[in-house]
Protein backbone atom coordinates (compact mmCIF):
# COMPACT_ATOMS: atom_id res chain seq x y z
CA UNK A 1 0.00 0.00 0.00
CA UNK A 2 2.77 2.41 0.90
CA UNK A 3 4.48 1.86 -2.43
CA UNK A 4 1.31 2.79 -4.33
CA UNK A 5 0.94 6.03 -2.38
CA UNK A 6 4.57 6.92 -3.08
CA UNK A 7 4.12 6.22 -6.81
CA UNK A 8 1.00 8.38 -6.83
CA UNK A 9 2.79 11.27 -5.15
CA UNK A 10 5.72 10.95 -7.51
CA UNK A 11 3.50 11.43 -10.57
CA UNK A 12 2.07 14.58 -9.02
CA UNK A 13 5.43 16.07 -8.03
CA UNK A 14 6.14 19.36 -9.78
CA UNK A 15 9.79 18.52 -10.49
CA UNK A 16 8.90 15.14 -11.99
CA UNK A 17 6.41 16.82 -14.31
CA UNK A 18 8.97 19.52 -15.13
CA UNK A 19 11.65 16.92 -15.87
CA UNK A 20 9.32 15.02 -18.18
CA UNK A 21 8.47 18.26 -19.98
CA UNK A 22 12.13 19.15 -20.47
CA UNK A 23 12.78 15.62 -21.75
CA UNK A 24 9.95 15.81 -24.28
CA UNK A 25 11.12 19.25 -25.44
CA UNK A 26 14.62 17.80 -25.88
CA UNK A 27 13.17 14.94 -27.94
CA UNK A 28 11.29 17.45 -30.10
CA UNK A 29 14.53 19.39 -30.52
CA UNK A 30 16.35 16.30 -31.79
CA UNK A 31 13.49 15.53 -34.19
CA UNK A 32 13.54 19.17 -35.35
CA UNK A 33 17.28 19.04 -36.03
CA UNK A 34 16.91 15.81 -38.00
CA UNK A 35 13.92 17.20 -39.91
CA UNK A 36 15.79 20.38 -40.76
CA UNK A 37 18.87 18.60 -42.07
CA UNK A 38 16.83 16.16 -44.15
CA UNK A 39 14.26 18.70 -45.38
CA UNK A 40 16.00 22.10 -45.43
CA UNK A 41 13.96 23.54 -48.29
CA UNK A 42 10.68 22.21 -46.90
CA UNK A 43 11.55 23.73 -43.51
CA UNK A 44 11.96 27.19 -45.02
CA UNK A 45 8.68 26.83 -46.97
CA UNK A 46 6.81 25.71 -43.82
CA UNK A 47 8.10 28.64 -41.79
CA UNK A 48 7.10 31.10 -44.52
CA UNK A 49 3.61 29.57 -44.68
CA UNK A 50 3.08 29.73 -40.91
CA UNK A 51 3.76 33.48 -40.76
CA UNK A 52 0.02 34.07 -41.26
CA UNK A 53 -0.57 32.76 -37.72
CA UNK A 54 1.06 35.89 -36.37
CA UNK A 55 -1.60 38.05 -37.98
CA UNK A 56 -4.36 35.98 -36.34
CA UNK A 57 -3.20 37.34 -32.98
CA UNK A 58 -2.53 40.84 -34.31
CA UNK A 59 1.21 40.31 -34.26
CA UNK A 60 3.30 41.85 -36.96
CA UNK A 61 7.01 41.45 -37.53
CA UNK A 62 9.21 44.36 -36.66
CA UNK A 63 9.70 46.78 -39.50
CA UNK A 64 12.07 49.71 -39.51
CA UNK A 65 10.41 52.79 -37.98
CA UNK A 66 7.86 51.01 -35.74
CA UNK A 67 7.15 52.85 -32.51
CA UNK A 68 8.50 51.55 -29.20
CA UNK A 69 5.00 51.25 -27.67
CA UNK A 70 3.67 49.28 -30.64
CA UNK A 71 6.58 46.85 -30.54
CA UNK A 72 6.36 46.37 -26.77
CA UNK A 73 2.59 45.84 -26.79
CA UNK A 74 2.87 43.40 -29.70
CA UNK A 75 5.51 41.38 -27.86
CA UNK A 76 3.62 41.44 -24.55
CA UNK A 77 0.24 40.52 -26.04
CA UNK A 78 1.59 37.82 -28.34
CA UNK A 79 3.69 36.17 -25.65
CA UNK A 80 0.92 36.48 -23.07
CA UNK A 81 -1.55 34.71 -25.37
CA UNK A 82 0.90 31.89 -26.05
CA UNK A 83 1.89 31.54 -22.39
CA UNK A 84 -1.76 31.31 -21.31
CA UNK A 85 -2.31 28.74 -24.07
CA UNK A 86 0.62 26.68 -22.77
CA UNK A 87 -0.79 26.82 -19.24
CA UNK A 88 -4.25 25.73 -20.46
CA UNK A 89 -2.78 22.93 -22.57
CA UNK A 90 -0.83 21.76 -19.54
CA UNK A 91 -4.03 21.78 -17.51
CA UNK A 92 -5.67 19.72 -20.27
CA UNK A 93 -2.79 17.21 -19.94
CA UNK A 94 -1.35 17.86 -23.39
CA UNK A 95 2.19 18.14 -22.04
CA UNK A 96 3.76 15.46 -24.22
CA UNK A 97 2.58 16.56 -27.68
CA UNK A 98 2.97 20.28 -26.95
CA UNK A 99 6.46 19.81 -25.53
CA UNK A 100 7.58 17.80 -28.55
CA UNK A 101 6.04 20.34 -30.95
CA UNK A 102 7.68 23.20 -29.05
CA UNK A 103 11.15 21.65 -29.21
CA UNK A 104 10.64 20.84 -32.89
CA UNK A 105 9.54 24.31 -33.96
CA UNK A 106 12.05 26.23 -31.84
CA UNK A 107 14.88 24.43 -33.62
CA UNK A 108 13.29 24.66 -37.06
CA UNK A 109 12.63 28.42 -36.57
CA UNK A 110 16.22 29.01 -35.50
CA UNK A 111 17.76 26.87 -38.22
CA UNK A 112 15.66 28.31 -41.03
CA UNK A 113 16.70 31.76 -39.83
CA UNK A 114 20.24 30.85 -40.85
CA UNK A 115 19.10 30.18 -44.42
CA UNK A 116 16.63 33.09 -44.67
CA UNK A 117 19.04 35.68 -43.24
CA UNK A 118 22.25 34.21 -44.69
CA UNK A 119 24.05 34.48 -41.36
CA UNK A 120 24.71 32.54 -38.19
CA UNK A 121 22.20 32.73 -35.36
CA UNK A 122 23.22 35.56 -33.01
CA UNK A 123 23.76 34.61 -29.38
CA UNK A 124 21.10 37.16 -28.38
CA UNK A 125 18.48 35.28 -30.40
CA UNK A 126 19.48 31.96 -28.87
CA UNK A 127 19.25 33.47 -25.37
CA UNK A 128 15.86 35.01 -26.14
CA UNK A 129 14.42 31.76 -27.55
CA UNK A 130 15.84 29.82 -24.60
CA UNK A 131 14.27 32.19 -22.09
CA UNK A 132 10.90 32.16 -23.85
CA UNK A 133 10.99 28.36 -24.09
CA UNK A 134 11.87 28.16 -20.39
CA UNK A 135 8.84 30.13 -19.20
CA UNK A 136 6.59 28.21 -21.58
CA UNK A 137 7.92 24.92 -20.17
CA UNK A 138 7.21 26.21 -16.68
CA UNK A 139 3.71 27.32 -17.78
CA UNK A 140 2.79 23.92 -19.21
CA UNK A 141 4.28 22.16 -16.18
CA UNK A 142 2.33 24.45 -13.83
CA UNK A 143 -0.88 23.77 -15.74
CA UNK A 144 -0.49 20.00 -15.48
CA UNK A 145 0.59 20.24 -11.83
CA UNK A 146 -2.51 22.31 -11.04
CA UNK A 147 -4.72 19.78 -12.82
CA UNK A 148 -3.23 16.88 -10.87
CA UNK A 149 -3.02 18.57 -7.46
CA UNK A 150 -5.68 21.30 -7.65
CA UNK A 151 -4.57 23.92 -5.13
CA UNK A 152 -3.34 21.51 -2.45
CA UNK A 153 0.14 22.96 -2.83
CA UNK A 154 -0.61 26.65 -3.34
CA UNK A 155 2.98 27.68 -2.75
CA UNK A 156 4.08 25.61 -5.77
CA UNK A 157 1.46 27.26 -7.96
CA UNK A 158 2.19 30.78 -6.68
CA UNK A 159 5.96 30.34 -6.99
CA UNK A 160 5.59 28.99 -10.53
CA UNK A 161 3.39 31.88 -11.60
CA UNK A 162 5.86 34.39 -10.12
CA UNK A 163 8.75 32.75 -11.99
CA UNK A 164 6.71 32.74 -15.23
CA UNK A 165 5.83 36.42 -14.85
CA UNK A 166 9.42 37.44 -14.04
CA UNK A 167 10.84 35.49 -16.99
CA UNK A 168 8.03 36.71 -19.25
CA UNK A 169 8.69 40.38 -18.46
CA UNK A 170 12.46 39.94 -18.60
CA UNK A 171 12.31 38.31 -22.02
CA UNK A 172 9.86 40.91 -23.36
CA UNK A 173 12.13 43.77 -22.33
CA UNK A 174 15.21 41.88 -23.54
CA UNK A 175 13.56 41.51 -26.95
CA UNK A 176 12.68 45.21 -27.04
CA UNK A 177 16.24 46.03 -25.98
CA UNK A 178 17.55 43.89 -28.85
CA UNK A 179 15.37 45.80 -31.30
CA UNK A 180 15.89 49.35 -30.02
CA UNK A 181 19.03 49.04 -27.89
N, C-alpha and C positions, 0 to 999 in steps of 0.2 A: 504494500500500500504506500509506503513512504517513497519508494522509487517512482511510482506513478505521479505523486504530488510534485516531486522534484522535477520530473520531465515536463510536467504541465507548467511549472513556474519558469523553467528554462525557455520554453517557447514564447513566453510572454515578456521575457527580459528585454529591455530596451537595447542593450548592447548586442545581444544575440541577433535581434532584428536588424540593427544597424550593420553588423558584420555581414549578414546575409545580403543586405542591400548593396554594400560595397563590393561583395563578391560577384553579384549579378551584374553590376555596372562594369566591373573588370572584364567579365565574360563578354558583355556587349562591346566593350572596347576592342577586345581581341578580334571578335567577329567583324567589327567595323574596319579594322586595319586590314584584315584579309580581304574583305569585300572591296575596299578601296584599291588595293594592289592588283586584284584580279579584274575589277571593273572601273578603272579610272575614269574613262569617258562617261560611262553611265552614272557614276557618282556626281560628276559635274552637272550633267543634265538633270538629275534628280534634285539637286540643291537649287538649281535655277527654277525648276518647276514649283518647288515648295515655297518660294518667296511670296506667293500670293497669300499664304497663311498669315503673314505679318499684317497685311492690310485688313484682314478679318477683325483683328483686335485694334485697329487704328494705329498700328506701328508702321513707321516709315523709316527707311535707312537714312543715316546721316548724309546730308548733302551740304556742300560748302555754303556758308552763310546762314544756316539755321540758327535760331535764337537759343540761348542757353536754357531758358525756361521750357521751351518746346522739347528740346532734347532730354532734359531731366524728367519732365512729366512722361514722355514716351517711354523712357527706360523704366521709371518707377511703375507705371501702369502695366506695361507689358510683362515685367518680371513679377509683379504682384499677382497678376492673373495666372501666370504659369505656376507660381509657388503655391497658390491656393489650389490649383488643379492637382498638383503633386500631392498635397496634403489629403485632398478628397480621394484621390486614387489610392493612396495608402490606406485610408479608412475603409475603402471598398475592397481591400486586400488584393490590389493589383500590383503589388510590389515587384514580383518577378518580371512580368512582361515590361512594365514601365522602366525598371532599372536596366534591363537589357537594351531596350530601345534607346534610352538616354545615353548609355555608353557607346552604342553604335553611332548615333547621330552626332554626338560631340566630336568623335574622331573623324567621321566623314566630313563634317563642317570644317574642322581645322585643316584636314588634308586637302580638301578641294580648294581651300583658300590659297594654298601654295600654288596650285595650277592657275586659278583665276587671277591672282595678283602677281604672279611671276616672281615671287620672293619667299624666303623662309618665313615661318611663323614667328612673329616677334614674341619675346618673353612676356611682355605685358598682356598679350592676348591669351597666352597659355595660362598665366596667373588669373586673369579675369574668368576664363572658362572654368578653371579649377575651382575658384571660389563660388561661382554660380552653381556648378554641379554639386559642390559640398552642401550648400544650404538647401538645394532641392533633394539631395539624399536624406538630409536631416528631416525635411518636411514630409517625405513619403514614409520614413521610419516613424516619425511622430504620429502620423495618421494611422498607421497600422497598430502602433502601440496603444493609441487611444481606443481603437476598435476592440482590441483584445483585453484591455484592462479597465476600460471606461475611465473614470477619474479616481480610481483607487490610489494611484500614485500621482497626486496633483503636482508635486514638486518636479517630477520628471517632465510632465507636460509643460509646466510653466518655464522650466529651465530650457527646454527644447525650443519653445516659442521665442524666448529671449535671444537665444543663440541664432535662430533663423533671422530674426529682425535685425540683429547687429550685423550679421554677415550680409544680409540683403541690402541694408543701407550702405555699408562699407563698399560693396561691389558696385552699387549704383553710382556712388560718388567717385569711385576709382575709374569707372567707365567714362563719366563726364570729364574727369581730370585728363584721361587719355585723349579725349576728343579736343578739349579746349586748353589743356595745360601746356 
